[in-house]
């Protein structure tokens, strides 16, 4: 019986591998069937951005909203209707434990093949390597370590099913992937090349070799070539809250590619950049200058799947946004005002009560969304970025996305949560 079970598992594995042949992850500029957006009820500060994204997407692509309960669907419909959104133009779905705006990260990573079939690369989910963060924060307290690991294991098991549930909703073939990653760290050109960030990819897959990781990603996404960059912006640190340098603090993913390095077309890479003249304006600028220069040096040596070098376009970062806050003994988790609980930091980074902290968001012009006929681009002029700098950035987008309307949206509430509009959306490609 045991031998028979092994044979059956082997045959199933072979069958799945064969079925996956021909599937690939399309580039975001390829035709889309729909754009999925998550709806949540915890960090409601993100909802006004969701409304503006829906307005911008309407008329270009079908919009599908997903959340975790029928009751929250009703809440979403009422909220949108109160803001003059015709909810009849939207489709609503319930997927258990889809209670977070970061649809890109835990939602379905869709694949297509040449036969009109839809697939999903079912990546492992670790909650942004929550075990590592829990160890960092509670490693010296066995009871707290046990408690939060149990909470993580329960939540991760549910959140990790959202992508396969979305796949089932769309009739996609599910392909389990032998690697852990979030969707915000997957950037493809649709021709066979994938960009990965070392800082995130190795963090999410501790102990796994580069060779093994490349093999897993090639199988999962149908790519043939992988380009590596070193690390993301300083203002996108791993976890909440982290001391970045000195009194500057923030939170994020630890280097998702959609914060700093994106394909503009199969041969062109947008890279976040800090100019020489601005590198010493503040400590964050200096860190980002050094990091992006290192990434640029790596990309200059890279080629695409056909052995051709890339065109690298430097996209200026927004001017640094800072919110001052005092470290306090404790505060509600959802408060994003002028205080920050010292208890949310790892012990080695914990500020004393009363320390003045400079909180920075994960702001970036490269956390944009491409869809049919439009690009949703964040705007930062009213937050201090010079208008002429943003105008030059818009010209780059008009040049590389001709025929698409550039729609500016203030996405700062998402940036304070460590993400952006790309993080909050998941395109479903057309299959024919």
Secondary structure as UniProt FT lines:
FT   HELIX           2..20
FT   TURN            21..22
FT   TURN            28..29
FT   STRAND          32..38
FT   HELIX           44..46
FT   HELIX           47..57
FT   TURN            58..60
FT   STRAND          62..67
FT   HELIX           70..81
FT   TURN            82..84
FT   HELIX           87..89
FT   STRAND          90..94
FT   TURN            96..97
FT   HELIX           103..106
FT   STRAND          109..112
FT   TURN            114..115
FT   STRAND          118..124
FT   TURN            127..129
FT   HELIX           130..138
FT   TURN            139..140
FT   HELIX           142..159
FT   TURN            160..161
FT   HELIX           162..170
FT   STRAND          173..180
FT   HELIX           183..185
FT   STRAND          187..188
FT   STRAND          193..197
FT   HELIX           198..204
FT   TURN            205..207
FT   HELIX           210..221
FT   STRAND          225..229
FT   TURN            234..235
FT   STRAND          238..245
FT   TURN            246..247
FT   STRAND          248..253
FT   HELIX           257..259
FT   STRAND          261..265
FT   TURN            266..267
FT   STRAND          268..273
FT   HELIX           276..278
FT   TURN            279..280
FT   HELIX           283..300
FT   TURN            305..306
FT   STRAND          311..316
FT   STRAND          323..328
FT   TURN            333..334
FT   STRAND          339..341
FT   HELIX           342..344
FT   HELIX           347..349
FT   TURN            353..354
FT   STRAND          356..359
FT   TURN            365..366
FT   STRAND          369..371
FT   TURN            372..373
FT   STRAND          374..378
FT   HELIX           381..383
FT   HELIX           387..400
FT   TURN            402..403
FT   STRAND          405..409
FT   HELIX           412..416
FT   TURN            417..418
FT   TURN            421..424
FT   STRAND          425..429
//
